[in-house]
Amino acid sequence: MSLFSRKKPAAQGGAAASKQSAAAPVKSDAKNSVAEVLAKGTVSIKDIIAPSFIEVDFNHLKIDDKFYRTLFVVGYPRYVSANWLYSLITFDHPLYISMYIYPSESKVVLEEMKRKIAEMEATIENDMKAGKVVDPTVQVALDDALALQAELAKGSERFFQFGLYITVPADTLEELNTISKQVDSILSSLLIISRTATLEMEEGFKSTLPIFYDKLSVWRNMDSTSLAMTFPFSTASLTRNEGIVYGINQHDGSLIIFDRYTLENANSVILGKSGGGKSFLVKLEALRLLMMDVDVIILDPENEYKKLAESVDGEFVEFSSQSPYKINPFDLTVENPEPDELQNKLLDLHSLMRVIMGELTPSQDALLDKALVMTYSLKGITQDPATFKLEPPLLEDLYKVLIGLETAEGHEMATRIEKFVSGSASGIFNQQSNFDIKNRFTVFGIRDLEENLRPVAMYIVLDYIWNTVRRTKKKRVLVVDEAWYLIKNKDSGTYLFNFAKRARKYSLGMTTITQDVEDFVATNEGKAIITNSSLQIILKMSTAAIDEITKTFYLTGGEKHFLLSAGVGEGLFFAGQSHVGFRVIASDDEKTLIE
């Protein structure tokens, strides 16, 4: 059988003109000369598809403006797993790959094997009589031959002759040399030994055309089990017995039914350009998760999920200066607190204050730590968990402590947070918390806040959600839309990454969404969040971000072009080690609820 790439190789034959190479004579199969064509007054199909010339060198072939080099395989690894040629098939460059399989008669093979076994046994016996150490390679070969002989005799195995040839096309000779080395490196990593078809380039090229024309005849004995594992065809089905429907597999038309909680962690990341269908997919997933008894919490910077929350009797918590909802960032977990609860809260508040104040000098950071400890102490709260039931301090209490330190640095830091205590943002995060997450579908909307206040609000809401999640352990999904607001600040980006890392212990799956893909993956925190997400979905991508995405996810050339040409709601679905192209599907009722 012959396996070949999507790219059609140059045809051969016809009225191709010849060009003499300095290294080797030219061979051509052209049957009709130009004079004959002119005499007949007609042009055959071969004349139309034939290249203008074919130049045959000793280690490459040039057809028109393209260069070709053929490799053949002479050595294979002893043990292989299914689909072991996958890395060669998915190589990010067009390759012409041909496999030739010739059945052999078991009777003839058994007779030949019997002779080979006798030779190896004689070799081992002679070494033992001479007092030499038995060659381990001979012993291993003998064991394999005996096992295969038994399988052949029982009829459970058959024998074949197998040939594997690869032709590398390139636009220049330099590119041909580079790609050939890369292909050889991939084969070497698979413990496959390849050789260049030196002085047989024309025969090698013909052998990799899809016409079953084996001119090299470099074969290797192979049993049916090993041969079956050589076929590079594997299903990319992601259909499970449990989970929710994400869409249709573009490869085989099957449904992608998946449960994110079956992976190492339930985190997911959704990347795509504006208008690519990210929000629709997240809303659809949220609706279906609700039916699976999974609570959904959404951090919404643009109030996109407000109508959906109303449609499913959820709760929409809107933050603004006039909003009745308040969150105190100094809250502590009262029920079943961790041993280092207060210490962790102080670290989180350090990061929050840096988000609010900006960069701090080492002396300011030390002063802030002292002020935070004093703020809790003035309320009677210490490392003793029994004191956590006392009323927690407010941001204005920290403000007063910083003023009371009577230092220039303390006054400067107090000035930086004054806006949140007595300024325009005073009514948002300077009051005691007055609500709890009890609804199964809760959306936190922060659209009406100033642009520079959104990262602060997202940080505080995330910290509040974290305290809620730790109190009662159950399956939840937290959606952080427009995560770039947090990632662009190093402290809040680090907090988001740590949140994703710790979420698994509390049955929480975090969904991170962003349309600023290029900036997101360019940060260490963004890459860390992607790496720590077992479920990754990439929708329609812009040309500006595709190179960074290709590098981050090791996409093939075909996958890269698929993302660039994908429609709305189409993309790549990564789940653990599997990934497929997919298209989001929804029922009419679901579309009505979402849109």
C-alpha positions as CSV (number, residue, x, y, z in Angstrom):
1,M,0.0,0.0,0.0
2,S,1.1,3.6,-0.5
3,L,0.7,6.5,2.0
4,F,1.4,9.9,0.6
5,S,1.1,13.5,1.8
6,R,-1.6,16.1,0.9
7,K,0.8,17.9,-1.4
8,K,0.8,16.4,-4.9
9,P,4.3,15.5,-6.1
10,A,5.5,16.6,-9.5
11,A,4.5,14.3,-12.3
12,Q,7.0,12.4,-14.3
13,G,7.2,11.4,-17.9
14,G,5.9,13.1,-21.0
15,A,7.9,15.5,-23.0
16,A,10.3,16.5,-20.2
17,A,13.5,18.0,-21.5
18,S,16.8,16.7,-20.1
19,K,19.5,18.6,-18.4
20,Q,22.9,17.0,-17.8
21,S,24.2,17.2,-14.2
22,A,27.9,17.4,-13.4
23,A,27.6,14.6,-10.9
24,A,25.5,12.0,-12.7
25,P,23.9,11.4,-16.0
26,V,20.3,12.3,-16.4
27,K,17.6,9.7,-16.7
28,S,14.3,10.5,-18.3
29,D,11.2,8.4,-19.1
30,A,9.9,10.9,-21.8
31,K,8.5,8.9,-24.7
32,N,7.5,11.6,-27.1
33,S,10.1,13.9,-28.4
34,V,9.2,17.5,-29.3
35,A,9.5,16.7,-33.0
36,E,7.0,13.8,-32.7
37,V,4.6,16.1,-30.9
38,L,4.9,18.7,-33.6
39,A,4.6,16.1,-36.3
40,K,1.3,14.8,-34.9
41,G,0.0,18.2,-34.2
42,T,-1.4,17.1,-30.8
43,V,-0.4,17.4,-27.2
44,S,-0.9,14.4,-24.9
45,I,-1.8,14.5,-21.2
46,K,1.8,13.5,-20.4
47,D,3.1,16.5,-22.3
48,I,0.8,18.8,-20.3
49,I,1.7,17.5,-16.8
50,A,5.4,16.8,-17.5
51,P,8.0,19.1,-15.8
52,S,10.2,21.2,-18.0
53,F,13.3,19.4,-17.0
54,I,14.5,16.8,-14.5
55,E,18.0,17.0,-13.1
56,V,19.3,13.9,-11.3
57,D,22.3,14.4,-8.9
58,F,23.9,11.7,-6.8
59,N,22.1,12.7,-3.6
60,H,19.2,14.8,-4.7
61,L,16.7,15.3,-7.6
62,K,15.7,18.7,-9.1
63,I,12.3,18.9,-10.9
64,D,11.7,22.3,-12.3
65,D,12.4,24.6,-9.3
66,K,11.9,22.0,-6.6
67,F,14.5,19.8,-4.9
68,Y,13.8,16.2,-3.6
69,R,15.8,13.7,-1.6
70,T,14.7,10.2,-0.7
71,L,15.6,8.3,2.4
72,F,14.9,4.6,3.0
73,V,14.8,2.7,6.3
74,V,17.2,-0.1,7.1
75,G,16.8,-0.6,10.8
76,Y,13.8,-0.7,13.2
77,P,13.6,-0.7,17.0
78,R,13.0,-4.0,18.8
79,Y,9.9,-2.8,20.7
80,V,7.3,-0.3,19.5
81,S,3.9,1.0,20.6
82,A,0.8,1.6,18.6
83,N,1.0,4.6,16.2
84,W,4.7,4.9,16.7
85,L,5.2,6.7,13.3
86,Y,2.9,9.5,14.4
87,S,5.7,12.1,15.0
88,L,6.9,11.5,11.4
89,I,3.4,11.7,9.9
90,T,2.7,15.0,11.7
91,F,6.1,16.5,10.8
92,D,5.7,20.2,10.1
93,H,6.8,20.0,6.5
94,P,5.3,18.1,3.5
95,L,6.8,14.6,3.2
96,Y,6.1,11.9,0.6
97,I,5.9,8.6,2.6
98,S,5.4,5.2,1.1
99,M,5.0,1.8,2.7
100,Y,5.3,-1.3,0.7
101,I,4.0,-4.6,2.1
102,Y,4.6,-8.0,0.5
103,P,3.1,-11.2,2.1
104,S,5.4,-14.1,2.5
105,E,4.5,-17.8,2.7
106,S,4.8,-19.2,6.2
107,K,6.3,-22.4,5.0
108,V,9.2,-20.7,3.3
109,V,9.7,-18.4,6.3
110,L,9.7,-21.3,8.8
111,E,12.3,-23.1,6.8
112,E,14.5,-20.0,6.6
113,M,14.0,-19.3,10.3
114,K,14.9,-22.9,11.2
115,R,18.2,-22.4,9.5
116,K,18.9,-19.1,11.1
117,I,18.0,-20.5,14.6
118,A,20.4,-23.3,14.0
119,E,23.2,-20.9,13.1
120,M,22.6,-18.7,16.2
121,E,22.5,-21.8,18.5
122,A,25.8,-23.0,16.9
123,T,27.4,-19.6,17.4
124,I,26.4,-19.5,21.1
125,E,27.6,-23.1,21.6
126,N,31.0,-22.4,20.0
127,D,31.4,-19.3,22.2
128,M,30.6,-21.4,25.4
129,K,33.1,-24.1,24.4
130,A,35.8,-21.6,23.7
131,G,35.2,-20.0,27.1
132,K,34.0,-16.7,25.6
133,V,31.2,-14.6,26.9
134,V,28.0,-15.1,24.8
135,D,27.2,-12.1,22.6
136,P,24.0,-10.7,24.2
137,T,22.7,-9.5,20.8
138,V,22.9,-13.0,19.4
139,Q,21.1,-14.4,22.5
140,V,18.3,-11.8,22.2
141,A,17.9,-12.4,18.5
142,L,17.6,-16.2,19.2
143,D,15.0,-15.6,21.9
144,D,12.9,-13.5,19.5
145,A,13.3,-16.0,16.7
146,L,12.2,-18.9,18.8
147,A,9.1,-16.9,20.0
148,L,8.2,-15.9,16.5
149,Q,8.7,-19.4,15.2
150,A,6.2,-20.7,17.7
151,E,3.7,-18.1,16.7
152,L,4.1,-18.8,13.0
153,A,3.7,-22.5,13.6
154,K,0.5,-22.0,15.4
155,G,-0.8,-19.7,12.7
156,S,-1.4,-16.7,15.0
157,E,1.2,-14.7,13.1
158,R,2.0,-14.1,9.5
159,F,5.2,-12.8,7.9
160,F,5.6,-9.9,5.5
161,Q,8.3,-8.0,3.7
162,F,8.1,-4.3,4.6
163,G,9.7,-1.3,2.9
164,L,9.5,2.3,4.2
165,Y,10.7,5.3,2.0
166,I,10.5,9.0,2.7
167,T,11.0,11.7,0.1
168,V,11.7,15.3,1.3
169,P,10.7,18.2,-1.0
170,A,12.2,21.6,-0.6
171,D,12.4,24.9,-2.5
172,T,16.2,25.3,-2.2
173,L,19.1,23.0,-1.7
174,E,19.9,24.6,1.7
175,E,16.4,23.9,2.9
176,L,16.6,20.4,1.6
177,N,19.7,19.7,3.6
178,T,18.1,21.2,6.8
179,I,14.8,19.4,6.5
180,S,16.6,16.1,5.7
181,K,18.6,16.4,8.9
182,Q,15.5,17.1,10.9
183,V,13.7,14.1,9.5
184,D,16.8,11.9,10.2
185,S,16.8,13.3,13.7
186,I,13.1,12.3,14.3
187,L,13.8,8.9,12.9
188,S,16.8,8.5,15.2
189,S,14.7,9.5,18.2
190,L,12.4,6.6,17.3
191,L,15.5,4.3,17.0
192,I,14.9,4.0,13.3
193,I,18.0,3.9,11.1
194,S,17.7,5.6,7.7
195,R,20.0,6.0,4.7
196,T,20.0,8.4,1.8
197,A,19.3,6.7,-1.5
198,T,22.6,7.8,-3.0
199,L,22.9,7.3,-6.7
200,E,19.3,6.1,-6.8
201,M,17.4,9.3,-6.4
202,E,15.3,8.8,-9.4
203,E,14.3,5.3,-8.3
204,G,13.6,6.6,-4.8
205,F,11.4,9.5,-6.0
206,K,9.4,7.0,-8.2
207,S,9.0,4.7,-5.2
208,T,7.3,7.4,-3.1
209,L,4.8,8.4,-5.9
210,P,1.3,7.1,-5.2
211,I,1.5,4.5,-8.0
212,F,2.9,1.5,-6.1
213,Y,6.1,1.5,-8.0
214,D,8.8,0.1,-5.7
215,K,12.2,0.7,-7.4
216,L,14.4,0.6,-4.3
217,S,13.4,-2.8,-3.0
218,V,14.9,-2.3,0.5
219,W,12.8,-4.6,2.6
220,R,12.7,-5.9,6.2
221,N,11.0,-9.0,7.6
222,M,8.1,-8.1,9.8
223,D,5.3,-10.1,11.5
224,S,1.7,-9.0,11.4
225,T,1.6,-7.6,15.0
226,S,4.5,-5.3,14.4
227,L,3.1,-4.4,11.0
228,A,-0.2,-3.4,12.5
229,M,1.5,-1.0,14.9
230,T,3.3,0.6,12.0
231,F,0.1,2.0,10.4
232,P,0.0,5.7,11.5
233,F,-3.8,5.8,11.7
234,S,-5.3,6.5,15.1
235,T,-8.7,7.7,16.1
236,A,-9.0,11.1,17.7
237,S,-12.4,10.4,19.2
238,L,-13.1,12.1,22.5
239,T,-16.4,10.5,23.2
240,R,-16.9,9.3,26.8
241,N,-19.7,7.7,28.7
242,E,-20.1,10.7,30.9
243,G,-19.7,14.4,30.7
244,I,-21.2,17.2,28.5
245,V,-21.3,17.7,24.8
246,Y,-18.7,20.3,23.6
247,G,-19.2,19.9,19.9
248,I,-18.6,17.8,16.8
249,N,-15.3,16.2,16.0
250,Q,-14.2,17.7,12.6
251,H,-12.1,14.6,11.9
252,D,-14.6,11.8,12.1
253,G,-18.0,13.5,12.7
254,S,-18.4,12.0,16.2
255,L,-19.6,14.0,19.2
256,I,-17.1,15.3,21.7
257,I,-18.6,14.2,25.0
258,F,-16.1,15.0,27.8
259,D,-16.0,15.3,31.6
260,R,-13.2,17.8,32.6
261,Y,-13.1,16.3,36.1
262,T,-11.6,13.1,34.7
263,L,-8.4,14.9,33.9
264,E,-5.4,15.6,36.2
265,N,-7.2,18.9,37.0
266,A,-10.5,20.4,35.9
267,N,-8.9,23.7,34.8
268,S,-9.4,24.9,31.2
269,V,-8.2,27.8,29.1
270,I,-10.1,29.2,26.1
271,L,-8.1,31.4,23.6
272,G,-9.4,33.1,20.5
273,K,-9.8,36.4,18.7
274,S,-12.7,38.7,19.3
275,G,-15.9,37.3,17.7
276,G,-14.5,33.8,17.5
277,G,-17.3,32.3,19.7
278,K,-15.5,32.2,23.1
279,S,-18.4,33.6,25.2
280,F,-21.0,31.5,23.4
281,L,-19.0,28.3,24.2
282,V,-18.5,29.3,27.8
283,K,-22.2,30.0,28.3
284,L,-23.1,26.8,26.6
285,E,-20.7,24.8,28.8
286,A,-22.1,26.6,31.9
287,L,-25.7,25.6,31.0
288,R,-24.7,22.0,30.5
289,L,-22.6,21.9,33.7
290,L,-25.7,23.0,35.7
291,M,-27.5,19.9,34.5
292,M,-24.5,17.8,35.8
293,D,-25.0,19.3,39.3
294,V,-21.9,21.5,39.0
295,D,-22.1,25.0,40.4
296,V,-20.9,27.8,38.1
297,I,-19.3,31.1,39.3
298,I,-18.4,33.7,36.7
299,L,-16.2,36.8,37.0
300,D,-17.6,39.0,34.3
301,P,-15.8,42.3,33.4
302,E,-18.4,43.2,30.7
303,N,-21.7,42.1,32.2
304,E,-22.1,39.6,29.3
305,Y,-23.6,36.9,31.5
306,K,-26.3,39.0,33.2
307,K,-29.1,37.9,30.9
308,L,-28.1,34.2,31.1
309,A,-28.1,34.5,34.9
310,E,-31.6,35.9,34.8
311,S,-32.7,33.1,32.4
312,V,-31.6,30.3,34.8
313,D,-32.7,32.0,38.0
314,G,-29.1,32.7,38.9
315,E,-27.7,35.6,40.9
316,F,-26.0,38.6,39.3
317,V,-23.8,40.5,41.8
318,E,-22.9,43.9,40.3
319,F,-20.1,46.0,41.8
320,S,-20.3,49.8,41.6
321,S,-20.3,52.7,44.1
322,Q,-24.1,52.4,44.3
323,S,-24.3,48.6,44.4
324,P,-25.8,47.1,47.6
325,Y,-23.2,44.2,47.4
326,K,-20.0,44.7,49.4
327,I,-16.9,42.5,49.9
328,N,-14.3,43.1,52.6
329,P,-10.8,41.9,51.4
330,F,-9.8,41.4,55.1
331,D,-12.3,38.6,55.7
332,L,-10.9,35.4,57.2
333,T,-12.3,31.8,56.9
334,V,-14.1,31.1,60.2
335,E,-15.2,27.6,59.6
336,N,-12.4,25.0,59.5
337,P,-9.6,27.5,58.8
338,E,-6.2,26.2,57.8
339,P,-3.4,26.3,60.3
340,D,-1.7,29.2,58.5
341,E,-4.9,31.0,57.6
342,L,-3.8,34.4,58.9
343,Q,-0.3,34.2,57.4
344,N,-1.8,33.3,54.0
345,K,-4.3,36.2,54.2
346,L,-1.4,38.6,55.0
347,L,0.5,37.4,51.9
348,D,-2.6,37.8,49.7
349,L,-3.2,41.3,51.1
350,H,0.4,42.1,50.3
351,S,-0.2,41.2,46.7
352,L,-3.5,43.1,46.7
353,M,-1.9,46.3,48.1
354,R,0.8,46.1,45.4
355,V,-2.0,45.9,42.8
356,I,-3.6,49.0,44.4
357,M,-0.5,51.0,45.2
358,G,1.8,49.9,42.4
359,E,5.5,49.1,42.9
360,L,6.9,49.2,46.4
361,T,10.4,49.5,47.6
362,P,11.8,46.8,50.0
363,S,11.5,49.2,52.9
364,Q,7.9,50.1,52.0
365,D,7.1,46.4,51.6
366,A,8.5,45.7,55.1
367,L,6.5,48.6,56.5
368,L,3.3,47.3,54.8
369,D,3.8,43.9,56.5
370,K,4.1,45.6,59.9
371,A,1.0,47.7,59.2
372,L,-1.1,44.7,58.2
373,V,-0.2,42.7,61.3
374,M,-1.0,45.8,63.5
375,T,-4.3,46.2,61.7
376,Y,-5.5,42.7,62.6
377,S,-4.0,43.0,66.1
378,L,-6.0,46.2,66.9
379,K,-9.1,44.1,66.2
380,G,-7.9,41.4,68.6
381,I,-7.2,38.9,65.8
382,T,-4.0,36.8,66.2
383,Q,-2.8,33.4,64.9
384,D,-5.3,31.8,67.3
385,P,-8.2,30.5,65.1
386,A,-10.6,31.3,67.9
387,T,-10.0,35.1,67.2
388,F,-11.1,34.7,63.6
389,K,-14.7,35.0,64.7
390,L,-14.1,38.6,65.7
391,E,-15.1,41.4,63.3
392,P,-12.3,41.7,60.7
393,P,-10.7,45.1,60.0
394,L,-11.5,47.3,57.0
395,L,-9.3,49.0,54.5
396,E,-9.7,52.3,56.4
397,D,-8.2,50.6,59.5
398,L,-5.0,49.9,57.5
399,Y,-5.1,53.5,56.2
400,K,-5.2,54.7,59.8
401,V,-2.4,52.5,60.9
402,L,-0.2,53.7,58.0
403,I,-1.0,57.3,59.0
404,G,-0.2,56.5,62.6
405,L,3.2,55.2,61.8
406,E,4.3,58.8,61.3
407,T,6.8,58.0,58.6
408,A,7.2,59.5,55.1
409,E,6.8,56.1,53.5
410,G,3.7,55.3,55.6
411,H,2.1,58.6,54.6
412,E,2.9,57.9,51.0
413,M,1.3,54.5,51.0
414,A,-1.7,55.8,52.9
415,T,-2.1,58.4,50.1
416,R,-2.1,55.7,47.5
417,I,-5.1,53.9,49.1
418,E,-7.0,57.0,50.1
419,K,-9.1,56.7,47.0
420,F,-10.5,53.4,48.3
421,V,-11.1,54.8,51.8
422,S,-12.6,58.2,51.3
423,G,-12.4,58.9,47.6
424,S,-14.5,57.8,44.5
425,A,-14.0,54.1,45.2
426,S,-14.7,54.2,48.9
427,G,-18.2,52.6,48.7
428,I,-17.0,49.4,47.1
429,F,-14.4,47.6,49.2
430,N,-14.4,49.5,52.5
431,Q,-17.4,47.9,54.1
432,Q,-18.1,44.5,55.8
433,S,-19.2,41.7,53.4
434,N,-22.9,41.5,53.3
435,F,-23.7,38.4,51.1
436,D,-22.7,34.8,50.6
437,I,-22.6,32.7,47.4
438,K,-25.6,30.4,47.7
439,N,-27.0,30.4,44.2
440,R,-25.7,27.6,41.9
441,F,-25.2,30.1,39.1
442,T,-23.5,33.3,40.4
443,V,-22.1,36.1,38.2
444,F,-19.9,38.9,39.5
445,G,-20.2,41.9,37.2
446,I,-17.7,44.7,37.3
447,R,-18.4,46.5,34.0
448,D,-19.4,49.8,35.8
449,L,-16.1,50.2,37.5
450,E,-13.4,52.4,36.2
451,E,-10.9,50.6,33.9
452,N,-8.0,50.9,36.5
453,L,-10.3,49.5,39.3
454,R,-11.2,46.3,37.4
455,P,-8.0,44.4,38.3
456,V,-8.4,45.3,41.9
457,A,-12.1,44.2,41.9
458,M,-11.2,41.0,40.1
459,Y,-8.5,40.2,42.6
460,I,-10.8,40.9,45.6
461,V,-13.6,38.8,44.2
462,L,-11.3,35.9,43.4
463,D,-10.0,36.0,47.0
464,Y,-13.6,36.0,48.3
465,I,-14.5,33.1,46.0
466,W,-11.5,31.2,47.3
467,N,-12.6,31.5,50.9
468,T,-16.1,30.3,49.9
469,V,-14.7,27.3,48.0
470,R,-12.7,26.2,50.9
471,R,-15.6,26.2,53.3
472,T,-17.7,23.6,51.4
473,K,-16.1,21.2,49.0
474,K,-18.2,20.3,45.9
475,K,-17.9,20.4,42.2
476,R,-17.7,24.0,41.0
477,V,-16.4,25.8,37.9
478,L,-15.0,29.3,38.1
479,V,-15.0,31.3,34.9
480,V,-12.5,34.2,34.7
481,D,-13.4,36.2,31.6
482,E,-10.9,38.7,30.1
483,A,-8.1,37.3,32.3
484,W,-5.7,39.7,30.7
485,Y,-6.8,42.3,33.3
486,L,-5.1,40.2,35.9
487,I,-2.2,38.9,33.9
488,K,-0.9,42.3,32.9
489,N,-0.1,42.9,36.6
490,K,2.6,40.5,37.8
491,D,1.2,40.2,41.4
492,S,-2.4,39.6,40.3
493,G,-1.2,37.3,37.5
494,T,0.8,35.2,40.1
495,Y,-2.3,35.1,42.3
496,L,-4.4,33.8,39.4
497,F,-1.8,31.1,38.7
498,N,-1.6,30.0,42.3
499,F,-5.4,30.0,42.4
500,A,-5.4,27.6,39.4
501,K,-2.8,25.4,41.0
502,R,-4.7,25.0,44.3
503,A,-8.2,24.7,42.8
504,R,-7.9,20.9,42.3
505,K,-7.8,20.1,46.0
506,Y,-11.3,21.7,46.4
507,S,-13.0,20.1,43.3
508,L,-12.8,23.5,41.6
509,G,-12.2,23.9,37.9
510,M,-11.0,27.3,36.7
511,T,-11.8,28.4,33.2
512,T,-9.5,31.2,31.9
513,I,-10.7,33.2,28.9
514,T,-8.9,35.9,26.9
515,Q,-8.9,37.5,23.5
516,D,-5.5,39.2,24.0
517,V,-3.8,35.9,23.2
518,E,-0.5,37.3,22.1
519,D,0.1,39.3,25.3
520,F,-1.3,36.5,27.5
521,V,1.0,33.8,26.2
522,A,4.0,36.2,26.2
523,T,3.9,36.4,30.0
524,N,5.3,33.7,32.3
525,E,2.1,33.7,34.4
526,G,0.0,33.2,31.2
527,K,2.1,30.3,30.0
528,A,2.0,28.8,33.5
529,I,-1.8,28.9,33.6
530,I,-2.0,27.3,30.1
531,T,0.4,24.6,31.2
532,N,-1.6,24.0,34.4
533,S,-4.9,23.6,32.5
534,S,-5.6,20.0,31.3
535,L,-8.4,21.2,29.0
536,Q,-7.3,23.8,26.4
537,I,-9.6,25.2,23.6
538,I,-8.2,27.4,20.8
539,L,-10.8,29.0,18.6
540,K,-10.4,31.1,15.4
541,M,-7.1,32.9,15.7
542,S,-5.7,36.1,14.2
543,T,-2.6,36.2,12.1
544,A,-0.8,38.4,14.7
545,A,-1.1,35.7,17.4
546,I,-0.9,32.5,15.4
547,D,2.9,32.2,15.5
548,E,3.0,32.5,19.3
549,I,0.1,30.0,19.6
550,T,1.9,27.6,17.3
551,K,5.1,27.8,19.4
552,T,3.2,27.4,22.7
553,F,1.1,24.4,21.6
554,Y,3.5,22.9,19.1
555,L,0.9,23.0,16.3
556,T,1.5,21.4,12.9
557,G,1.3,23.4,9.8
558,G,-2.1,22.0,9.0
559,E,-3.4,22.9,12.5
560,K,-2.0,26.4,12.1
561,H,-3.9,27.0,8.8
562,F,-7.0,25.4,10.3
563,L,-7.1,28.0,13.1
564,L,-6.6,30.9,10.6
565,S,-9.4,29.7,8.3
566,A,-11.8,28.5,11.0
567,G,-15.3,29.9,11.2
568,V,-17.1,31.2,14.3
569,G,-17.2,28.4,17.0
570,E,-14.5,26.3,15.3
571,G,-11.1,25.5,16.6
572,L,-8.9,22.9,18.3
573,F,-9.9,21.0,21.4
574,F,-7.1,19.7,23.7
575,A,-7.9,17.2,26.4
576,G,-4.8,15.7,28.1
577,Q,-2.7,14.0,25.4
578,S,-5.5,14.1,22.8
579,H,-6.6,17.0,20.6
580,V,-8.9,17.3,17.7
581,G,-10.5,19.9,15.5
582,F,-14.1,20.6,16.6
583,R,-17.1,22.8,16.0
584,V,-19.4,24.0,18.7
585,I,-23.1,22.8,18.4
586,A,-26.1,24.0,20.4
587,S,-29.9,23.3,20.3
588,D,-32.4,26.0,19.4
589,D,-33.5,26.2,23.0
590,E,-29.9,26.7,24.2
591,K,-29.3,29.4,21.6
592,T,-32.5,31.2,22.8
593,L,-31.2,31.2,26.4
594,I,-27.8,32.3,25.4
595,E,-28.5,34.9,22.8
